[in-house]
Amino acid sequence: MMSILSRETLTEDNFADGLNFVVSRDPDLAEIFTRFGTPPLWVREPGFSTLIQIILEQQVSLASAKAVYTRLQAAISPINPELFLQLHDVEIKQIGFSRQKTLYTRTLAQSLIAGELDLSSVTTMEDGEIRTVLKKIKGIGDWTVDIYLMMALRRPDSLPSSDLGLILAIQKVKRLEHRPKPAEIELIAEIWRPWRAVATRLLWHYYLNQPRTLT
């Protein structure tokens, strides 16, 4: 098994290595893999527009967030900090941003323009450094960082332990009577290191293939 550093990127090739590793360590994941096969890699481009999309996804359904993001794409192109800040309050409200998410996304855009945050330099940092840097921006918490690490930077060991889909999937496959808290998920996930992001994708794959009664 190759050694994996936190700066490394998931690719189609090492994703297969990670899958082989986690299913060999965890019989429950092996069963998911047998039933549903290889999960999608679920990749997004690093940068401002992806962070906007992830902020929109905070605590709402993916369908609702996608609808708002699609309207934003129709309003400005490309989605960059300069064009985003040209949107007036009425326009951004019509697109579907809540007052709180308007504040968060504008703060992010202003931080980038002011040079307080450089997303290109973030890509070369260790996972822990990225968390520290991004969480300085109001509205960006652990879940947002975890999803950005997983999907945009494709870090192999990122784990969104507060993600509802992951929580519900783990509760079901581990046959738990209660929804596991993030700290419990961290413990369960120890055997998946250094491929926790691969295990997460496998569990999301399971979750998305279940009837919507899995809540």
C-alpha positions as CSV (number, residue, x, y, z in Angstrom):
1,M,0.0,0.0,0.0
2,M,1.4,3.4,-1.1
3,S,1.9,6.0,1.6
4,I,-0.6,8.9,1.2
5,L,0.2,12.4,2.3
6,S,-2.5,15.0,3.1
7,R,-1.5,17.2,0.2
8,E,-2.1,14.4,-2.3
9,T,-5.0,14.3,-4.7
10,L,-7.5,11.5,-5.4
11,T,-7.4,10.3,-9.0
12,E,-9.2,7.5,-10.7
13,D,-6.1,5.3,-10.2
14,N,-5.5,5.8,-6.5
15,F,-9.3,5.9,-5.8
16,A,-9.3,2.3,-6.8
17,D,-6.4,1.7,-4.3
18,G,-8.4,3.4,-1.6
19,L,-11.5,1.4,-2.3
20,N,-9.6,-1.8,-2.1
21,F,-8.1,-0.7,1.2
22,V,-11.3,0.4,3.0
23,V,-13.3,-2.7,1.9
24,S,-10.5,-5.0,3.1
25,R,-10.6,-3.2,6.5
26,D,-14.4,-2.9,7.0
27,P,-16.9,-5.7,6.2
28,D,-19.8,-3.3,6.2
29,L,-18.1,-1.2,3.5
30,A,-17.3,-4.4,1.6
31,E,-21.0,-5.3,1.6
32,I,-21.9,-1.8,0.2
33,F,-19.2,-2.2,-2.5
34,T,-20.6,-5.7,-3.5
35,R,-24.1,-4.4,-3.7
36,F,-23.6,-1.0,-5.4
37,G,-20.2,-1.0,-7.0
38,T,-17.7,1.8,-7.3
39,P,-19.1,5.2,-6.2
40,P,-18.6,8.4,-8.2
41,L,-15.5,10.4,-7.5
42,W,-17.7,13.6,-7.2
43,V,-15.2,16.3,-8.2
44,R,-15.6,20.0,-8.4
45,E,-13.2,22.7,-9.6
46,P,-11.3,24.5,-6.8
47,G,-12.1,28.1,-6.4
48,F,-14.6,30.8,-5.4
49,S,-17.6,29.4,-7.4
50,T,-17.3,26.0,-5.7
51,L,-17.1,27.6,-2.2
52,I,-20.2,29.6,-3.1
53,Q,-22.0,26.4,-4.1
54,I,-20.9,24.6,-0.9
55,I,-22.1,27.6,1.3
56,L,-25.4,27.4,-0.5
57,E,-25.7,23.7,0.4
58,Q,-25.3,24.4,4.1
59,Q,-28.3,23.0,6.0
60,V,-30.6,22.8,3.0
61,S,-31.4,20.1,0.4
62,L,-28.9,19.7,-2.5
63,A,-31.8,20.2,-4.9
64,S,-32.7,23.6,-3.3
65,A,-29.0,24.7,-3.3
66,K,-28.6,23.6,-6.9
67,A,-31.6,25.7,-8.0
68,V,-30.1,28.8,-6.4
69,Y,-26.7,28.1,-7.8
70,T,-28.2,27.6,-11.3
71,R,-29.9,31.0,-11.1
72,L,-26.6,32.6,-10.0
73,Q,-24.9,31.0,-13.1
74,A,-27.6,32.6,-15.2
75,A,-27.1,36.0,-13.6
76,I,-23.3,36.3,-13.8
77,S,-20.6,34.5,-15.8
78,P,-18.1,33.7,-14.8
79,I,-18.9,33.4,-11.1
80,N,-16.0,35.4,-9.6
81,P,-15.7,37.8,-6.6
82,E,-15.8,41.0,-8.7
83,L,-19.0,40.1,-10.6
84,F,-20.6,38.7,-7.5
85,L,-20.1,41.9,-5.6
86,Q,-21.8,43.8,-8.4
87,L,-25.1,42.1,-7.6
88,H,-27.4,44.3,-5.6
89,D,-29.4,43.2,-2.5
90,V,-32.6,42.8,-4.5
91,E,-30.9,40.8,-7.2
92,I,-29.2,38.4,-4.9
93,K,-32.4,37.9,-2.9
94,Q,-34.3,37.2,-6.1
95,I,-31.7,34.6,-7.0
96,G,-32.5,32.9,-3.7
97,F,-29.8,33.7,-1.2
98,S,-30.9,34.1,2.4
99,R,-29.8,37.2,4.3
100,Q,-27.2,35.0,6.2
101,K,-25.8,33.4,3.1
102,T,-25.6,36.8,1.4
103,L,-23.4,37.9,4.2
104,Y,-21.2,34.8,4.1
105,T,-20.7,34.9,0.4
106,R,-20.1,38.6,0.2
107,T,-17.6,38.3,3.0
108,L,-15.8,35.6,1.1
109,A,-15.7,37.6,-2.1
110,Q,-14.4,40.7,-0.2
111,S,-11.7,38.6,1.5
112,L,-10.5,37.4,-1.9
113,I,-10.4,40.8,-3.5
114,A,-8.6,42.3,-0.5
115,G,-6.0,39.5,-0.7
116,E,-6.9,38.3,2.8
117,L,-7.5,34.8,1.3
118,D,-5.7,33.3,-1.6
119,L,-7.4,30.1,-2.8
120,S,-4.6,29.2,-5.2
121,S,-2.1,29.0,-2.3
122,V,-4.5,26.9,-0.3
123,T,-4.1,24.0,-2.7
124,T,-0.5,23.5,-1.6
125,M,-1.2,23.4,2.1
126,E,-1.7,20.5,4.5
127,D,-5.4,19.7,5.4
128,G,-5.0,21.2,8.9
129,E,-3.6,24.4,7.5
130,I,-6.4,24.7,5.0
131,R,-9.0,24.3,7.8
132,T,-7.4,27.1,9.8
133,V,-7.2,29.5,6.9
134,L,-10.7,28.9,5.5
135,K,-12.4,29.0,8.9
136,K,-11.2,32.6,9.4
137,I,-13.9,33.6,6.9
138,K,-17.3,34.1,8.5
139,G,-19.7,31.5,7.5
140,I,-17.1,28.8,6.7
141,G,-17.1,26.0,9.3
142,D,-15.9,22.5,9.5
143,W,-18.5,21.0,7.2
144,T,-17.8,23.5,4.4
145,V,-14.1,22.9,4.7
146,D,-14.5,19.2,4.7
147,I,-16.6,19.2,1.5
148,Y,-14.1,21.6,-0.2
149,L,-11.2,19.3,0.8
150,M,-13.1,16.2,-0.5
151,M,-14.6,17.5,-3.7
152,A,-12.5,20.4,-4.9
153,L,-9.0,19.5,-3.5
154,R,-9.8,15.8,-3.6
155,R,-7.8,15.1,-0.4
156,P,-7.9,11.3,0.3
157,D,-8.3,11.4,4.1
158,S,-10.9,14.2,4.5
159,L,-13.9,13.2,6.6
160,P,-17.1,15.4,6.8
161,S,-18.1,14.0,10.1
162,S,-21.1,16.4,10.5
163,D,-22.6,15.6,7.1
164,L,-26.2,14.3,7.5
165,G,-26.0,11.8,4.6
166,L,-22.8,10.3,6.1
167,I,-24.3,10.2,9.6
168,L,-27.5,8.4,8.4
169,A,-25.5,6.0,6.2
170,I,-23.2,5.1,9.1
171,Q,-26.2,4.7,11.5
172,K,-27.8,2.2,9.1
173,V,-24.8,0.1,8.0
174,K,-23.3,0.0,11.5
175,R,-26.7,-0.9,12.9
176,L,-26.7,1.9,15.5
177,E,-29.8,2.8,17.6
178,H,-28.9,6.5,17.4
179,R,-27.5,8.9,15.0
180,P,-23.7,9.0,15.6
181,K,-22.2,12.3,16.6
182,P,-19.1,13.6,14.8
183,A,-16.8,12.3,17.6
184,E,-18.3,8.8,17.2
185,I,-17.8,9.0,13.5
186,E,-14.2,10.0,13.9
187,L,-13.7,6.8,16.0
188,I,-15.5,4.6,13.6
189,A,-13.5,6.0,10.7
190,E,-10.1,5.3,12.3
191,I,-9.8,2.0,10.4
192,W,-10.4,3.8,7.1
193,R,-7.3,6.0,7.4
194,P,-5.6,7.3,5.2
195,W,-8.6,6.9,2.8
196,R,-11.5,8.3,4.8
197,A,-12.7,10.4,1.9
198,V,-13.0,7.2,-0.2
199,A,-15.0,5.5,2.6
200,T,-17.2,8.6,2.7
201,R,-18.0,8.4,-1.0
202,L,-18.8,4.8,-0.6
203,L,-21.3,5.6,2.2
204,W,-22.8,8.5,0.2
205,H,-23.2,6.0,-2.7
206,Y,-25.1,3.7,-0.3
207,Y,-27.2,6.6,1.1
208,L,-28.2,7.8,-2.4
209,N,-29.3,4.3,-3.4
210,Q,-31.7,4.0,-0.5
211,P,-35.4,4.8,-0.4
212,R,-35.9,8.3,1.1
213,T,-37.1,6.6,4.3
214,L,-33.4,6.7,5.4
215,T,-33.8,9.7,7.7
